[in-house]
Amino acid sequence: MLIAIVDDDSRMLMLLETEASDEGWQCLCYSNGHEFLASNKLLQFDLVLLYLIMPVMDGLTCLRQLRSHGFNQRVIVLTALCDPLQKQQAIEAGADQYVLKTNLLNGLRALIHH
């Protein structure tokens, strides 16, 4: 499984990559939505873990553009905010799941195998 992790927090990137790699999954990390969308592997990913609040290009804009490029694989949106409106916007933009970062690591394996 090839997973894209898109987050501007380098510590979170490292943590998620380590956890996913320990499970045997291959990961590529990106620090913002623009960098991710410019990837030549874009349509090869099986799953995207996408943080919402980032500089250069936020996750919601990235998600909309990703879906408009025909990406049909799962996208799990990560956020630090428990905001019902933001959740609704992410789901409407094409997110498969919306997960608080605080809940992420405890259930990463289950979340990815969902």
N, C-alpha and C positions, 0 to 999 in steps of 0.2 A: 504494500500500500504506500502510495506517495502522498504526503501531506504537506500543504503549504501553511506556514504559520506567519501571519501578518500582524505585527505589533511594534510600536515604537519604543517599547520598554525592553532594552537588551537583556535585562535580568529575566523577564518573563519569557522572552524568546529562548534563552538558554535553558530555563527550567522546563518549558514545554517540549523542547527538542530532546532534552535528556530523558524525560518521562516516556515520550513516544518512541525514541530509539531503544530504550530498555525493553519495550514491548515488541521490538523487531520491525518497526515501521521506519521508512525513510522520510526525512523531512528536509524541506528547503525553507529558509527564513528570509523574511522581507521586513524592512523597517517602516514602510508606508504603502498605501494603496497604489500609488503611481508606480513605484518600483515593482510591485507584484504584477500589475497589469502589463508591464513592459517585458515580463519574463517570456522567454521562448518556449517554456514548458507549460504555459498556462492551461491548455486543454488536456494535459497529461495527469493533472492532479486528481486523486480519488476523493479528496476531502480538503476543505479550507477552514482553518481556524482564523477568524478575522476579528480583530479588535475594532471597536467603533471610533474611539476618540484618538485621532492621530494627526500630526501635521502633514503638510503637502497635499494629501488626499485622505479624507476621513473614510471610515469603513462603510458607511451607508452609501456614499458616492461610488466607492469601489465596488460594492455589491451590485448596485444598479448596472454599472458598466460591465461587470463580469457576466451577469445574466444576459445583457444585451449582446454579448459576444457569443452567446450560445452555450455557456457553461451550465451543464445540467447536473453536475455532481453535488454532493452535500456541502453546504456552507453553514458552519456553526459560528454565530456571532457572539463575541465575548465583550463584556462590559463591566465597568466598575460601578455603574449606576443602576439602581432599581427604579426605572422610569417606565411606567406603562405606555406612555405615548411613544417613547423611543422603541420599545419592544414592538408595538403595533407597526411603526414605520419600517422596522427591520424585517418583520414578517411579510409585509406588503411588498417590500423590495426584493424578496426572494430568499430570505434566511430560512433554513430548515429548523434551526433551533436558536434560542437566545439564552445565554448562560452567564450568570454572574461569575466574575473571575474568582471570587471567594469560594465558590462551589466547584470550580473546575478541576482542581488537582485531585480532590477526593474521588471523583468519579470519571476521570479521563478515560480509563479503559472501557467502562460501560458506555460512555458518551460516544466514543469512536465506533464501537461495535453496534450501536443502536440501529 
